[in-house]
Amino acid sequence: MSYDLSIIDHARIMFGESFRQACEQTQSRLRNRVTVSTGLTGTTLTRDMDAPAVVGENVTGQRFKQVNVVELDSAIRYIYPERYQKPTFEERWDANTIAPLVSPAGRHSRQHQVAFNKFVDTLVLTQLLGNASEATSGSNTPSTIALPAAQKIAKDYVASGSATDSGLTVDKLLYALEKLAEAEVYGPDQEEMGITLHIATNAKVNSTLLREVNSGIGAKLLSKDYMPPTLDSNGYIKSFLGINFVRTELISTVTSDDDKVALCPLWASDCFELGFWEDLNITIDRRADLSNALQFLSQASIGAGRLKDEGVIQIAARTGAA
């Protein structure tokens, strides 16, 4: 038996609120691995860049030393919000279908969770290796800053000998850690401050690294003299060499010389920011123009950007034939 069911306003708001809370309970894979700011307002988020450390002078024995004025370099990074929206519909309005649809564990709830989480992760991955927006001292006009070539490790990198294409290797990870240490971006000081190190990989990249640390020269990393990789229950790497691994199939891939190459970002958590002007918000409405269909609309406004180029490394890893 069918019913002519009309949801009154206060009930519709309650349904929508419970739906919104359910979507917020599931985090994206990358959201908690970067610096996060919430409750943002305005059209732009700006962050002052740290000036390089200034070396002081030794003025011993110089009682009336002329003071040399040094102006600190400064720059501002800009992060702009991007608007997210996803509408879905259900064509029937009756007592048998509406309850499971608006339930926090219902089908629409799960679909909107997945869609928004993928949007967040894709935005973070894109901006990690993409262009940043920066204005230097004396200029109010932001310019586009690409990830410097010095922050990229090629697919054929080897520590010594002839260059040869490879997947994610121990040599590439050690080289990345060396770069971060030389730039004073990550080390004991940052670790004490709670800053963490992360790398995004996909399933194929994980597999190639595991094969290397279990064979050949990499096998020594499984000996008692080294800290071997920590694996999760599914066999994926959780941490290795102080780096936290996050597996996602959303990382960028390119085709090079008939090979598929994954571009894996490695970053220190304080070198990238994810900003929320408006977190995921869900409304449920009856659409009279669509035969009283039930509309589920999720919306958000978020932005992301790289704050320190020295704290982000791109590692190219061969994953197989294209």
BABATOR-140749 format. One line per 3 residues: number of its first residue (from 1); their letters; for each residue z, y, x of C-alpha. Coordinates in steps of 0.5 Angstrom, whole numbers, plus 500, padded with zeros to 3 digits. Last residue first. Example, Ala and Ser with C-alpha at 12.3 -4.5 7.8 and 13.67 -1.06 7.14 Angstrom:
BEGIN
2 = SA = 514:498:527  516:491:525
END
This chain:
BEGIN
322 = AAG = 458:502:604  461:497:609  468:497:610
319 = TRA = 474:501:610  474:505:616  480:510:617
316 = AIQ = 479:518:618  486:521:619  487:528:617
313 = IVG = 493:531:619  498:536:616  504:540:619
310 = EDK = 500:544:623  496:547:617  502:550:615
307 = LRG = 503:552:607  498:548:604  497:549:597
304 = AGI = 498:547:590  498:549:583  500:547:576
301 = SAQ = 499:550:569  500:544:563  498:542:557
298 = SLF = 498:535:552  495:535:546  496:530:541
295 = QLA = 492:531:534  493:527:528  487:527:523
292 = NSL = 488:530:517  480:529:515  478:533:522
289 = DAR = 479:540:519  486:539:516  488:537:523
286 = RDI = 495:535:523  499:537:530  503:534:535
283 = TIN = 504:538:541  506:536:548  508:540:554
280 = LDE = 507:538:562  510:543:566  509:550:566
277 = WFG = 508:555:572  509:549:576  508:549:584
274 = LEF = 507:544:589  508:546:596  505:543:603
271 = CDS = 508:544:610  515:542:608  514:535:606
268 = AWL = 511:534:613  504:531:612  499:525:613
265 = PCL = 492:525:609  488:519:609  480:520:609
262 = AVK = 478:514:607  471:512:610  466:507:607
259 = DDD = 461:505:612  453:506:612  453:511:618
256 = STV = 458:515:614  460:515:607  466:519:605
253 = TSI = 472:517:601  478:521:598  484:519:596
250 = LET = 485:517:589  487:509:590  494:511:592
247 = RVF = 499:508:596  505:512:599  507:510:606
244 = NIG = 513:514:609  512:515:616  518:514:621
241 = LFS = 514:509:625  512:505:619  515:506:612
238 = KIY = 513:503:605  507:498:607  504:494:602
235 = GNS = 506:487:601  507:487:593  515:486:594
232 = DLT = 515:493:599  514:492:606  517:496:612
229 = PPM = 513:496:618  516:493:625  521:497:629
226 = YDK = 520:495:636  523:492:642  525:486:637
223 = SLL = 517:484:637  513:486:631  510:492:634
220 = KAG = 508:487:640  503:484:635  499:491:635
217 = IGS = 495:489:642  492:483:638  494:481:632
214 = NVE = 500:482:626  500:490:627  492:490:627
211 = RLL = 492:486:620  497:490:617  493:496:619
208 = TSN = 487:494:616  491:491:609  494:498:608
205 = VKA = 487:502:609  484:497:604  490:498:599
202 = NTA = 489:506:599  493:510:604  497:517:603
199 = IHL = 502:519:609  508:522:609  514:525:613
196 = TIG = 520:528:611  524:534:612  532:533:610
193 = MEE = 534:539:615  536:533:620  529:531:620
190 = QDP = 526:538:622  531:538:628  529:531:630
187 = GYV = 522:532:630  516:535:626  512:541:626
184 = EAE = 514:543:633  506:543:634  507:538:640
181 = ALK = 511:534:635  506:534:630  500:532:634
178 = ELA = 504:527:638  505:524:631  498:524:629
175 = YLL = 496:521:636  501:515:634  498:514:628
172 = KDV = 491:514:630  494:509:636  497:504:631
169 = TLG = 490:504:627  488:506:620  481:503:620
166 = SDT = 476:503:626  470:506:629  469:505:637
163 = ASG = 470:510:642  470:507:649  476:507:653
160 = SAV = 483:510:652  487:512:646  482:510:641
157 = YDK = 479:515:636  472:512:632  474:514:625
154 = AIK = 476:521:627  483:524:627  483:531:624
151 = QAA = 488:537:625  484:540:631  478:541:627
148 = PLA = 482:546:623  484:545:615  479:550:612
145 = ITS = 482:557:611  479:561:605  480:569:606
142 = PTN = 485:573:602  484:580:601  490:585:602
139 = SGS = 489:585:610  493:589:615  497:582:617
136 = TAE = 493:576:615  491:574:608  491:566:606
133 = SAN = 488:561:601  488:554:603  481:550:603
130 = GLL = 482:542:602  485:537:606  492:537:603
127 = QTL = 489:541:597  485:535:594  491:530:595
124 = VLT = 495:535:591  491:536:586  489:529:585
121 = DVF = 496:527:585  498:532:579  491:530:575
118 = KNF = 493:522:576  500:524:573  497:528:567
115 = AVQ = 493:522:565  498:517:566  503:520:562
112 = HQR = 498:522:557  496:515:556  503:512:556
109 = SHR = 505:517:550  499:516:546  500:508:546
106 = GAP = 507:509:544  514:508:548  516:515:546
103 = SVL = 514:513:539  509:518:536  504:513:535
100 = PAI = 509:507:533  511:511:527  505:514:525
97 = TNA = 501:507:524  504:504:518  507:510:514
94 = DWR = 500:513:514  495:518:517  489:515:520
91 = EEF = 484:518:525  488:518:531  486:524:536
88 = TPK = 487:525:543  487:532:547  488:533:555
85 = QYR = 489:540:558  491:542:565  490:549:567
82 = EPY = 490:551:575  495:556:578  494:559:584
79 = IYR = 497:558:591  497:564:596  499:564:603
76 = IAS = 501:570:607  501:572:614  505:575:619
73 = DLE = 504:576:627  510:580:630  510:586:633
70 = VVN = 512:587:640  515:593:643  516:593:650
67 = VQK = 523:596:652  523:600:659  528:597:663
64 = FRQ = 534:601:665  539:597:668  534:592:671
61 = GTV = 538:587:675  537:581:670  532:583:665
58 = NEG = 530:576:663  525:577:657  525:574:650
55 = VVA = 520:569:648  518:570:641  517:564:636
52 = PAD = 511:564:632  511:568:625  513:563:619
49 = MDR = 508:564:613  510:568:607  509:565:601
46 = TLT = 505:567:595  505:564:588  499:567:584
43 = TGT = 498:569:576  505:571:574  511:566:573
40 = LGT = 514:560:576  519:556:573  518:550:578
37 = SVT = 517:549:585  516:543:589  516:542:596
34 = VRN = 512:535:597  514:528:597  517:528:590
31 = RLR = 510:529:586  506:524:590  507:518:586
28 = SQT = 507:522:580  513:522:576  515:518:569
25 = QEC = 520:521:565  516:527:564  512:524:559
22 = AQR = 518:521:555  521:528:554  514:531:551
19 = FSE = 514:525:546  521:527:544  519:534:543
16 = GFM = 513:533:539  516:528:534  522:533:533
13 = IRA = 517:539:532  513:535:527  520:533:523
10 = HDI = 521:541:523  515:543:521  514:537:515
7 = ISL = 510:531:516  506:530:510  505:522:508
4 = DYS = 500:520:503  502:513:503  498:507:503
1 = M = 500:500:500
END
